[in-house]
């Protein structure tokens, strides 16, 4: 049953039993699935008011709060659930994830330790635990992970453990062992995916053909409600830039929102009267949607996440829509974060993404995808001169004050020292960078890829084949 029909069913049931906690919970789940965030939050609160003393129910309440972006409420709900069932591994796992989001890293590690003790085959818990901190010679899990890996494992479990070992060996400076585990883990993960990078490369060509020279309306001068889109590849530094901007008193970071893509697809479907469209058809038709209506729909969808303030949207893949964003939202600002191609390629390769980015588990496919991404960003910069601010990750690391001033000036924001102290920002973060952005700026990752240069030849060769030079 689709969420709209399920919501109608829940509403009908609540007409007869308006305080039934199960139906109140179901209603909240449906509203969240439909992207109606403000209503979903109200519905979760209603379900919570009538919640029984049932740990599973409180776990569901916590999960809904977390998905709705209220992590403080999620932690309180998980605490209530664990008071009722102290040794429930899934609830402990869920609380560990939220503790990681809000920067309670020591407490998160304790929860993961308990999960592993209770559920030794929870391989994702081992991986998440390894990511929480820099491992040291005195405190690491290498022996435990190697012992587990020597046993009989499901493929998905082996992927998790090999990525965990790659992370821990890298922290310990054992780079050959790190890459050996990474390569084998990435190969296994790639085998589990149905994906053809040629489709993503073709999509870039279709976008360029559909938007040869967008007519972008003239923006107002830094309108107070203008969203700031932070785009680029994953692991390129978008989270760092978002954290810097999100530390400004006038901004709120809304996280990685899928709302623009969802609004665009809905706009194309409304215009065409069709619900089933190929990707190529969707791209072609997107050039003639009602862009003003698209912008309004996006702002409606993001209203709850923005909490009535100007906000950042750091969905990296919004780079695909730069021309559309500026047609739909002429007051928007777009910040493109780039990074040394070998560095970002290696950073993506070693990240086990929970969702998306299927090209990232094969060095050849990373090279092909990177070339297509660069081609599209060069296209946007050519036809939208001055509309997109390019921020180089390495330059930001080398000169944070100067690059931060560029960012703030571009976004029409006055200087605030808090932007230099981004690591003190208590706001939650749910991306792969959740632990890193809690630290002051560091440069150890800038040249880390060089430790593996002899293993990254396929990536370098593929980049060269597409005419992309690799700076020394």
C-alpha positions as CSV (number, residue, x, y, z in Angstrom):
1,X,0.0,0.0,0.0
2,X,1.4,3.4,-0.9
3,X,1.8,6.1,1.8
4,X,-1.2,8.1,0.7
5,X,-3.6,5.2,0.9
6,X,-2.1,4.1,4.2
7,X,-2.5,7.6,5.6
8,X,-6.2,7.6,4.6
9,X,-6.6,4.2,6.3
10,X,-5.0,5.5,9.5
11,X,-7.1,8.6,9.5
12,X,-10.3,6.5,9.0
13,X,-9.3,4.3,11.9
14,X,-8.6,7.3,14.1
15,X,-12.1,8.6,13.5
16,X,-13.3,5.6,15.6
17,X,-10.3,5.5,18.0
18,X,-8.7,8.9,18.2
19,X,-6.3,8.0,20.9
20,X,-5.2,4.6,19.6
21,X,-1.4,4.7,19.8
22,X,-0.8,2.2,17.0
23,X,-2.8,4.2,14.5
24,X,-1.3,7.5,15.7
25,X,2.1,6.0,15.1
26,X,1.1,4.7,11.7
27,X,-0.2,8.1,10.8
28,X,3.2,9.7,11.7
29,X,5.0,7.1,9.6
30,X,2.9,7.8,6.6
31,X,3.3,11.6,6.9
32,X,7.0,11.2,7.1
33,X,7.1,8.9,4.1
34,X,5.2,11.6,2.2
35,X,7.7,14.3,3.2
36,X,5.2,16.3,5.2
37,X,7.7,16.9,8.0
38,X,5.9,19.5,10.1
39,X,2.7,17.3,10.2
40,X,4.8,14.2,10.9
41,X,6.4,15.8,13.9
42,X,3.0,16.8,15.3
43,X,1.8,13.2,14.7
44,X,4.8,11.7,16.5
45,X,4.1,13.9,19.4
46,X,0.5,12.8,19.5
47,X,1.6,9.1,19.4
48,X,4.0,9.7,22.2
49,X,1.4,11.2,24.4
50,X,-0.6,8.0,24.3
51,X,2.4,5.6,24.1
52,X,2.2,2.3,26.1
53,X,5.0,1.0,28.3
54,X,6.3,-1.0,25.3
55,X,10.0,-0.8,24.4
56,X,9.3,-1.5,20.7
57,X,6.8,1.3,20.6
58,X,9.3,3.7,22.1
59,X,12.0,2.5,19.7
60,X,9.6,3.4,16.8
61,X,9.0,6.8,18.4
62,X,12.7,7.4,18.6
63,X,13.3,6.4,15.0
64,X,10.5,8.7,13.8
65,X,11.9,11.6,15.8
66,X,15.4,10.9,14.3
67,X,14.1,10.7,10.7
68,X,12.2,14.0,11.4
69,X,15.4,15.6,12.5
70,X,14.6,16.0,16.2
71,X,17.6,14.0,17.6
72,X,17.2,15.2,21.2
73,X,13.7,13.8,21.2
74,X,14.9,10.6,19.6
75,X,17.5,10.1,22.3
76,X,14.9,10.6,25.0
77,X,12.6,8.1,23.4
78,X,15.4,5.5,23.1
79,X,16.4,6.1,26.7
80,X,12.7,5.3,27.6
81,X,12.8,2.2,25.5
82,X,16.0,1.0,27.1
83,X,14.7,1.6,30.6
84,X,12.1,-0.9,29.7
85,X,14.4,-3.3,27.9
86,X,18.1,-2.6,28.8
87,X,19.7,-5.3,26.7
88,X,17.8,-4.9,23.5
89,X,20.5,-4.8,20.8
90,X,18.5,-3.0,18.1
91,X,17.4,-0.2,20.4
92,X,21.0,0.2,21.6
93,X,22.2,0.2,17.9
94,X,19.6,2.9,17.1
95,X,20.6,5.1,20.1
96,X,24.3,4.7,19.1
97,X,23.6,6.1,15.6
98,X,21.8,9.2,17.1
99,X,24.6,9.7,19.7
100,X,27.0,9.7,16.8
101,X,24.9,12.3,14.9
102,X,24.9,14.7,17.9
103,X,28.6,14.2,18.7
104,X,28.3,11.9,21.8
105,X,31.0,9.8,20.4
106,X,32.3,8.1,23.6
107,X,28.7,7.2,24.5
108,X,28.1,5.9,21.0
109,X,31.1,3.6,21.2
110,X,29.9,2.2,24.5
111,X,26.5,1.5,22.9
112,X,28.2,-0.2,19.9
113,X,30.3,-2.3,22.3
114,X,27.2,-3.5,24.1
115,X,25.5,-4.3,20.7
116,X,28.4,-6.4,19.7
117,X,28.5,-8.2,23.0
118,X,24.7,-9.0,22.7
119,X,24.7,-9.6,18.9
120,X,28.2,-10.6,17.7
121,X,27.0,-11.0,14.1
122,X,26.0,-7.4,13.8
123,X,28.9,-6.6,11.4
124,X,27.7,-3.1,10.7
125,X,28.1,-2.2,14.4
126,X,31.8,-3.1,14.1
127,X,32.2,-0.9,11.1
128,X,30.4,2.0,12.7
129,X,32.4,1.7,15.9
130,X,35.7,1.8,14.0
131,X,34.7,5.1,12.4
132,X,34.0,6.9,15.6
133,X,37.6,7.9,16.5
134,X,41.2,7.6,15.3
135,X,42.4,4.2,16.4
136,X,45.7,3.9,18.2
137,X,48.3,1.3,19.0
138,X,47.0,1.2,22.6
139,X,43.3,1.2,21.6
140,X,42.1,-0.5,18.5
141,X,40.0,-3.5,17.4
142,X,42.3,-5.1,14.7
143,X,42.9,-8.4,16.5
144,X,39.1,-8.8,17.1
145,X,38.2,-7.9,13.5
146,X,40.9,-10.2,12.0
147,X,39.7,-13.1,14.2
148,X,36.1,-12.6,13.0
149,X,37.2,-12.3,9.4
150,X,38.9,-15.8,9.7
151,X,35.5,-17.4,10.3
152,X,32.7,-18.1,7.9
153,X,30.8,-14.9,7.1
154,X,28.0,-13.7,4.8
155,X,29.3,-11.5,2.0
156,X,27.7,-8.4,3.5
157,X,29.3,-9.1,6.8
158,X,32.7,-9.5,5.2
159,X,32.3,-6.1,3.4
160,X,31.6,-4.4,6.7
161,X,34.6,-6.0,8.5
162,X,37.1,-5.4,5.6
163,X,36.1,-1.7,5.5
164,X,36.5,-1.5,9.3
165,X,39.9,-3.1,9.1
166,X,40.9,-0.8,6.3
167,X,40.0,2.2,8.5
168,X,41.8,0.9,11.6
169,X,45.0,-0.2,9.7
170,X,45.1,3.2,8.1
171,X,44.8,4.9,11.4
172,X,47.8,2.8,12.6
173,X,49.9,3.6,9.5
174,X,49.7,0.1,8.1
175,X,48.8,1.3,4.6
176,X,49.5,-2.0,2.7
177,X,47.3,-4.0,5.0
178,X,44.7,-1.2,4.9
179,X,44.5,-1.2,1.1
180,X,44.4,-5.0,0.8
181,X,41.3,-5.1,3.0
182,X,39.7,-2.1,1.3
183,X,40.2,-3.6,-2.2
184,X,38.7,-6.9,-1.3
185,X,35.8,-5.3,0.5
186,X,35.0,-2.9,-2.3
187,X,35.2,-5.7,-4.8
188,X,32.7,-7.7,-2.8
189,X,30.4,-4.7,-2.4
190,X,30.5,-3.9,-6.2
191,X,29.4,-7.5,-7.0
192,X,26.3,-7.0,-4.9
193,X,25.1,-4.0,-7.0
194,X,23.2,-3.7,-10.2
195,X,24.8,-0.7,-11.8
196,X,26.2,0.6,-15.0
197,X,28.3,3.8,-14.9
198,X,27.4,4.4,-18.6
199,X,23.9,5.4,-17.5
200,X,25.3,8.2,-15.3
201,X,27.7,9.3,-18.0
202,X,24.9,9.5,-20.5
203,X,22.7,11.4,-18.1
204,X,25.3,14.2,-18.0
205,X,25.2,14.4,-21.8
206,X,21.4,14.6,-21.7
207,X,21.5,17.4,-19.2
208,X,24.0,19.4,-21.2
209,X,21.8,19.0,-24.3
210,X,18.6,20.0,-22.4
211,X,20.2,23.1,-20.9
212,X,22.5,24.6,-23.4
213,X,22.1,28.1,-22.0
214,X,19.5,28.5,-19.3
215,X,17.7,31.8,-19.0
216,X,18.2,32.6,-15.3
217,X,16.1,35.4,-13.8
218,X,18.0,38.2,-12.2
219,X,18.2,37.6,-8.4
220,X,17.3,40.0,-5.8
221,X,20.2,41.1,-3.6
222,X,20.8,38.3,-1.2
223,X,17.1,37.8,-0.2
224,X,16.8,36.6,3.4
225,X,15.1,33.4,2.4
226,X,17.5,32.4,-0.3
227,X,18.7,28.8,0.3
228,X,22.4,28.0,-0.1
229,X,23.1,24.8,-2.1
230,X,26.4,23.1,-1.4
231,X,27.3,20.7,-4.2
232,X,30.1,18.5,-5.4
233,X,31.1,14.9,-5.1
234,X,30.8,13.0,-1.8
235,X,33.9,13.2,0.4
236,X,35.0,16.4,-1.4
237,X,34.6,18.7,1.6
238,X,30.9,19.6,1.3
239,X,30.3,18.7,5.0
240,X,33.1,20.9,6.1
241,X,31.7,23.9,4.1
242,X,28.3,23.2,5.4
243,X,29.6,23.1,9.0
244,X,31.4,26.5,8.5
245,X,28.3,28.2,7.0
246,X,26.0,26.4,9.5
247,X,27.9,28.0,12.4
248,X,26.7,31.5,11.3
249,X,24.0,32.8,13.6
250,X,21.6,33.6,10.7
251,X,21.8,30.2,9.0
252,X,20.5,26.7,9.8
253,X,22.0,23.6,8.2
254,X,19.1,21.5,6.9
255,X,21.4,18.6,5.9
256,X,21.3,16.5,2.7
257,X,17.9,17.1,1.4
258,X,16.4,15.2,-1.5
259,X,13.6,17.7,-1.9
260,X,14.8,19.5,-5.1
261,X,15.0,16.2,-7.0
262,X,11.7,15.1,-5.7
263,X,10.0,18.4,-6.6
264,X,11.5,18.2,-10.1
265,X,10.3,14.7,-10.7
266,X,6.8,15.7,-9.5
267,X,6.8,18.8,-11.7
268,X,7.7,16.7,-14.8
269,X,5.0,14.2,-14.0
270,X,2.4,16.8,-13.6
271,X,3.4,18.5,-16.8
272,X,3.5,15.3,-18.9
273,X,0.6,13.6,-17.2
274,X,2.7,10.5,-16.9
275,X,4.0,8.7,-13.9
276,X,6.4,6.3,-15.7
277,X,9.3,8.1,-17.4
278,X,12.7,7.0,-18.5
279,X,15.6,9.0,-17.1
280,X,16.3,10.4,-20.6
281,X,12.6,11.5,-20.9
282,X,12.7,13.1,-17.5
283,X,15.8,15.1,-18.3
284,X,14.4,16.3,-21.6
285,X,11.0,17.3,-20.1
286,X,12.6,19.0,-17.1
287,X,13.7,21.9,-19.4
288,X,10.2,23.1,-19.8
289,X,8.6,22.8,-16.4
290,X,7.1,25.8,-14.6
291,X,10.2,26.8,-12.8
292,X,8.6,29.4,-10.5
293,X,6.2,26.6,-9.3
294,X,9.1,24.3,-8.9
295,X,10.9,26.8,-6.6
296,X,7.7,27.3,-4.5
297,X,7.3,23.6,-4.2
298,X,10.9,23.1,-3.0
299,X,10.5,25.9,-0.4
300,X,7.2,24.4,0.8
301,X,8.9,21.0,1.2
302,X,11.9,22.4,3.1
303,X,9.9,24.7,5.4
304,X,10.0,22.4,8.4
305,X,13.7,21.6,8.0
306,X,14.5,25.3,7.6
307,X,12.6,26.2,10.8
308,X,11.8,29.6,9.4
309,X,15.4,30.6,8.8
310,X,17.7,30.8,5.8
311,X,19.3,27.4,5.3
312,X,21.9,25.3,3.6
313,X,21.1,22.2,1.6
314,X,24.2,20.1,1.2
315,X,23.0,17.3,-1.0
316,X,26.1,16.7,-3.1
317,X,24.2,15.4,-6.1
318,X,22.4,18.7,-6.5
319,X,25.3,19.5,-8.8
320,X,23.2,17.8,-11.5
321,X,20.6,20.6,-11.2
322,X,22.6,23.8,-10.9
323,X,20.9,25.4,-14.0
324,X,17.5,24.3,-12.9
325,X,18.1,25.5,-9.3
326,X,18.9,29.0,-10.5
327,X,15.8,29.1,-12.7
328,X,13.5,27.9,-10.0
329,X,15.2,29.9,-7.2
330,X,17.0,32.9,-8.6
331,X,17.9,34.1,-5.1
332,X,19.6,30.9,-4.3
333,X,23.4,30.7,-3.9
334,X,25.3,27.6,-5.1
335,X,28.7,26.7,-3.6
336,X,30.6,24.0,-5.5
337,X,33.3,22.2,-3.4
338,X,36.0,20.5,-5.4
339,X,39.0,18.5,-4.3
340,X,42.2,17.0,-5.9
341,X,40.8,14.3,-8.3
342,X,43.0,11.5,-6.9
343,X,42.3,12.5,-3.3
344,X,38.5,12.6,-3.8
345,X,38.6,9.4,-5.8
346,X,40.5,7.6,-3.1
347,X,38.2,9.1,-0.4
348,X,35.1,7.8,-2.2
349,X,36.6,4.4,-2.8
350,X,37.4,3.8,0.9
351,X,33.9,4.9,2.1
352,X,31.2,2.3,2.5
353,X,28.2,4.4,1.8
354,X,24.9,3.4,3.3
355,X,23.0,4.4,0.3
356,X,23.8,5.7,-3.2
357,X,27.1,6.3,-5.0
358,X,27.3,2.8,-6.6
359,X,30.2,3.9,-8.8
360,X,32.5,4.3,-5.8
361,X,33.5,0.7,-5.4
362,X,35.6,0.4,-8.5
363,X,38.5,2.7,-9.4
364,X,37.8,2.6,-13.2
365,X,34.1,3.6,-12.6
366,X,35.2,6.3,-10.2
367,X,37.4,7.8,-13.0
368,X,34.6,7.6,-15.6
369,X,32.1,9.2,-13.2
370,X,34.5,11.9,-12.1
371,X,35.1,12.8,-15.8
372,X,31.4,13.2,-16.4
373,X,30.9,15.2,-13.2
374,X,33.7,17.6,-14.2
375,X,32.2,18.0,-17.7
376,X,28.9,19.0,-16.3
377,X,30.3,21.4,-13.7
378,X,32.5,23.0,-16.4
379,X,29.3,23.4,-18.5
380,X,27.4,25.1,-15.6
381,X,30.3,27.4,-15.0
382,X,30.5,28.4,-18.7
383,X,26.8,29.1,-19.1
384,X,26.3,30.6,-15.6
385,X,29.4,32.8,-15.2
386,X,29.7,34.1,-11.7
387,X,26.6,32.3,-10.4
388,X,28.4,29.4,-8.7
389,X,31.2,29.9,-6.2
390,X,34.0,27.4,-6.5
391,X,35.7,26.4,-3.3
392,X,38.8,24.3,-3.4
393,X,39.1,21.9,-0.5
394,X,42.9,22.1,-0.3
395,X,42.8,25.9,-0.4
396,X,40.2,25.9,2.4
397,X,42.5,23.7,4.5
398,X,45.5,26.0,3.8
399,X,43.7,29.3,4.4
400,X,40.5,28.8,6.4
401,X,40.0,32.5,7.3
402,X,40.4,33.7,3.7
403,X,38.2,31.1,2.2
404,X,35.6,31.5,4.9
405,X,35.4,35.2,4.1
406,X,34.9,34.4,0.4
407,X,32.1,32.0,1.4
408,X,30.4,34.6,3.6
409,X,30.7,37.4,1.1
410,X,29.3,35.3,-1.7
411,X,26.3,34.3,0.5
412,X,25.8,37.9,1.6
413,X,26.6,37.2,5.2
414,X,28.5,39.4,7.6
415,X,31.7,38.0,9.2
416,X,31.3,35.9,12.4
417,X,34.2,34.3,14.3
418,X,32.0,31.3,15.0
419,X,32.5,30.2,11.4
420,X,36.2,29.5,12.2
421,X,35.1,27.5,15.3
422,X,32.9,25.1,13.3
423,X,34.0,22.1,15.3
424,X,32.2,23.6,18.4
425,X,28.9,23.7,16.5
426,X,26.6,21.3,18.5
427,X,24.1,20.8,15.6
428,X,23.6,17.2,14.6
429,X,25.2,15.8,11.4
430,X,24.2,12.5,9.9
431,X,26.7,12.1,7.0
432,X,29.8,10.0,6.8
433,X,31.7,13.0,8.2
434,X,29.9,13.0,11.5
435,X,33.0,12.3,13.6
436,X,35.5,14.3,11.5
437,X,33.6,17.6,11.7
438,X,33.7,17.5,15.5
439,X,37.5,18.1,15.3
440,X,39.3,21.4,14.5
441,X,40.5,21.8,11.0
442,X,43.3,19.3,10.1
443,X,45.3,18.7,7.0
444,X,46.2,15.0,7.4
445,X,43.7,13.9,4.7
446,X,45.0,16.3,2.0
447,X,47.8,14.1,0.8
448,X,46.7,10.8,2.3
449,X,46.0,9.3,-1.1
450,X,49.7,9.4,-1.9
451,X,50.2,6.6,0.6
452,X,48.3,4.5,-1.8
453,X,49.5,6.0,-5.1
454,X,50.9,2.7,-6.4
455,X,47.5,1.1,-6.0
456,X,45.6,3.9,-7.6
457,X,47.1,3.6,-11.1
458,X,43.8,2.6,-12.7
459,X,42.1,5.8,-11.4
460,X,45.0,8.0,-12.7
461,X,45.0,6.3,-16.1
462,X,41.2,6.7,-16.5
463,X,41.4,10.4,-15.5
464,X,44.2,10.9,-18.1
465,X,42.1,9.1,-20.8
466,X,39.5,11.8,-20.3
467,X,42.0,14.6,-20.4
468,X,42.0,15.3,-16.7
469,X,45.4,16.3,-15.4
470,X,46.3,15.3,-11.9
471,X,48.1,18.1,-10.0
472,X,51.3,17.1,-8.2
